[in-house]
Amino acid sequence: MKGKPLLPTLRTKKRYVVYEVISEKEIEHNNVVRAIVASFKECFGIFGLGKAGITDMRIYNRKTKRAILKINHKYVDNLRAAFAMIKEIDNQKAIVHTIGISGILRKTKVKYMS
C-alpha cells in the first residue's frame, strides 16, 4: 500500500551543479565523486553531508571532464567551498570548479554539458 505523495511545498528544493575537473592525467569519475564527498564531510561534518543530500547524477562527459551533482538548494555555497578545498585526487594534483548551477536537469544538460 502506497502512502500519499508529498506536496510540492514540502519537498526539498534541489539544484544541479555542473563541475569540471582539471588535472594532468585523467581521473576516474567515481574517484572524483568520492573526493568531493570526503571534502564536504571534512568541512561540514557528517550531519551537514546528510542534510545536503549530495547525489551523483551519473552524467559525465569524458571529453570536457564535466559532470553533474544534485544537491539541496541551501547547500550549494557549501559545495563550492568543498570544491575549493580539493587539491589532489588519487595522488594527482587536481582542481574542481563550478561551471554552472540550475534547478532543471534538462536545462543543465543543454546549457553546460555540450
N, C-alpha and C positions, 0 to 999 in steps of 0.2 A: 504494500500500500504506500503510495507516494504522498508526501506532505504538500502543503501549499507552497508555491514558489515565492521567493522574497519579492517584495515590492521594489520597484526601481529606486525609490528614495532610500531604502535600507541597504542596498547593495554597496559594496566598496567600489569607489571610483578607481579606475586604473589608467596608467599611461604606458605607452610603448616607447621604449628608449632604444634608439639605434646608436650603436657604438662601433668604433673602429680600433683595431689592434695594429700598432706599428712596431715591428721587430725585424731583426736582420734575417732570421730564418722563420719558416712557417711553424706556427704553434697549433696543436690540435685544439679544436673548438671546445671540447669537454674540459681541457685543462685551463682554458681561459675563463670559462664559467666558474670552475672551482676556485680560481684565484680571485675572481670578483666577489664571490660569496664569502670567501675567507677574509678578504679585506673589509667587507661590510661588517662581518661578525666581529672582527678585531676593533673596528672603530666604534660600533654602536651596540655591541653585545648581542647575545642570543635572542633576547626579547625584542630588540629593535629589528633584528633579522626576521623574526616571526611576524611582527606587525607589518613589515614592508611587503612581505609576500612575493619575493623575487621569483619569477618563473622564466625559464629559458623557453623561447618560442620555437626553437629548433629550425630557425630560418637563418642560414649562414651563406654568405657569398664568398667563395674562396678567392676570387679574383681581386675584389676590393677589400677583403678581410673585414667585412661588416656583418653584424648580427643584431638581433632584436631581443630585448628583455621586456617582460611585463612586470610592473611594479605599482604599488599603491600610490595614488597621486600625491599624498603628503610626504613621501619619502624620496622623491626624485632628486632633490638637492643633496640628500644624504648619499644617494647612489653616486652622484657626480663627485662628491668628496671621497668616496671609497675608490673611484677610478683614479683620482689624483694620488692616492697612497700606493698604488701598484707600481713597483719599479722593475720587477723581474718576474717572469713566469717560466717554469721549468729550467731554472738556472740560465736564462737568456734575458738580456735587457729588453724590456717591453714597455710601451706606453699605451694606455687605454684612454680614449677620449670620446666624448659625446658628439655625434653628428646631428641628431635631431630628436625631438620628442613630439608625440602626437597621442591623441585619445582614440584614434580609429586605426585598426590594424591595416586595412586596405589602403588607406591614405599613406600610412607609414611605408608600406612596401613600394608604392608607386613613386613617392617623392624622394625617398632616401636610399633605397636598395638598388636602384638601377645604375 
